[in-house]
Amino acid sequence: MPLWLLSLFLLAFSFGTDDLIIAGVLPDISRDLDVSVAMSGRLVTVFALTFALGAPVAAFLTARLPRRQVLIGAAAVFVLANVLAALSPSYGLLLAARILSGLAAATASPAAFAVAAAARAG
């Protein structure tokens, strides 16, 4: 498997995992941040909604940019957003970090699909 394809696989796996991995620790988040379990459950929803709404917009806005730069930049923002989420002392900051993480995933995904499609066609 080419290294670039493995990189795309790991990136996509990270996005999919990041969306739902938080579900297992929602009671802990609820307790630590002093919010209801329902409020902590919104952390899953906000990532998914941001991704779903952001991906088509990001695809349009980044279509003329070099795909490699889009992927690297979005992956860097994704990592930073997850570090911020892990260190968040408040629900509001954690929610903002999840939105940023979803937006980064939404930006990288169309570029990754385009790279894979171009490699297949070429």
C-alpha positions as CSV (number, residue, x, y, z in Angstrom):
1,M,0.0,0.0,0.0
2,P,1.5,3.4,-1.0
3,L,2.3,5.7,1.9
4,W,0.0,8.4,0.6
5,L,-2.9,5.9,0.7
6,L,-2.1,4.7,4.2
7,S,-2.0,8.4,5.3
8,L,-5.4,9.0,3.8
9,F,-6.7,5.9,5.5
10,L,-5.3,7.0,8.9
11,L,-6.8,10.4,8.5
12,A,-10.2,9.1,7.6
13,F,-10.0,6.6,10.5
14,S,-9.2,9.4,12.9
15,F,-12.1,11.5,11.8
16,G,-14.6,8.6,12.1
17,T,-13.2,7.6,15.5
18,D,-13.1,11.2,16.8
19,D,-16.8,11.6,16.0
20,L,-18.0,8.7,18.2
21,I,-15.2,7.9,20.7
22,I,-16.4,10.5,23.1
23,A,-19.7,8.6,23.5
24,G,-18.1,6.2,26.0
25,V,-17.0,8.9,28.3
26,L,-20.1,11.1,28.3
27,P,-21.0,10.4,31.9
28,D,-17.5,11.3,33.0
29,I,-17.6,14.5,30.9
30,S,-20.9,15.3,32.4
31,R,-19.6,14.9,35.9
32,D,-16.3,16.7,35.4
33,L,-17.8,19.7,33.7
34,D,-21.0,19.7,35.8
35,V,-23.4,19.5,32.9
36,S,-26.2,17.0,32.2
37,V,-25.5,13.8,30.3
38,A,-27.8,15.2,27.6
39,M,-25.7,18.3,27.3
40,S,-22.5,16.3,27.1
41,G,-24.2,14.2,24.4
42,R,-24.5,17.3,22.2
43,L,-20.7,17.0,21.9
44,V,-21.2,14.1,19.5
45,T,-24.0,15.9,17.6
46,V,-22.1,19.1,17.1
47,F,-19.2,17.3,15.5
48,A,-21.5,15.4,13.2
49,L,-23.5,18.4,12.2
50,T,-20.4,20.6,11.6
51,F,-19.0,17.8,9.5
52,A,-22.2,17.3,7.5
53,L,-22.8,21.0,6.9
54,G,-19.2,21.9,6.5
55,A,-17.9,19.3,4.0
56,P,-19.8,20.6,0.9
57,V,-18.9,24.2,1.7
58,A,-15.2,23.3,2.4
59,A,-15.1,21.4,-0.8
60,F,-16.3,24.4,-2.7
61,L,-14.0,26.9,-0.9
62,T,-10.8,24.7,-1.2
63,A,-11.3,23.3,-4.7
64,R,-8.7,25.6,-6.3
65,L,-6.1,25.1,-3.5
66,P,-3.4,22.4,-3.6
67,R,-4.9,19.3,-2.0
68,R,-1.8,18.4,-0.2
69,Q,-1.7,21.7,1.6
70,V,-5.4,21.5,2.4
71,L,-4.9,18.0,3.9
72,I,-1.9,19.0,5.9
73,G,-3.5,22.2,7.2
74,A,-6.8,20.5,8.1
75,A,-5.0,17.6,9.8
76,A,-2.9,20.1,11.9
77,V,-6.1,22.0,12.9
78,F,-7.7,18.7,13.7
79,V,-4.9,17.7,16.0
80,L,-4.8,21.1,17.7
81,A,-8.6,21.1,18.2
82,N,-8.4,17.7,19.8
83,V,-5.6,18.8,22.2
84,L,-7.7,21.8,23.1
85,A,-10.7,19.5,23.7
86,A,-8.6,17.2,25.9
87,L,-7.5,20.2,28.0
88,S,-10.8,22.1,28.1
89,P,-11.7,23.2,31.6
90,S,-15.2,24.2,30.6
91,Y,-18.1,22.9,28.6
92,G,-18.1,25.9,26.3
93,L,-14.5,25.5,25.3
94,L,-14.9,21.8,24.8
95,L,-17.9,22.5,22.6
96,A,-15.9,25.0,20.5
97,A,-13.1,22.5,20.2
98,R,-15.5,19.9,18.9
99,I,-16.9,22.3,16.3
100,L,-13.3,23.2,15.2
101,S,-12.5,19.5,15.0
102,G,-15.5,18.8,12.9
103,L,-14.7,21.7,10.6
104,A,-11.2,20.4,10.1
105,A,-12.5,16.9,9.3
106,A,-15.0,18.4,6.9
107,T,-12.3,20.4,5.2
108,A,-9.9,17.4,4.8
109,S,-12.4,14.8,3.7
110,P,-13.3,16.2,0.3
111,A,-9.6,16.8,-0.5
112,A,-8.8,13.2,0.5
113,F,-11.6,11.9,-1.7
114,A,-10.3,14.0,-4.6
115,V,-6.7,12.7,-4.1
116,A,-7.9,9.1,-4.1
117,A,-10.1,9.6,-7.2
118,A,-7.3,11.3,-9.1
119,A,-4.9,8.5,-8.3
120,R,-7.4,5.9,-9.4
121,A,-8.0,7.8,-12.7
122,G,-4.4,8.4,-13.4
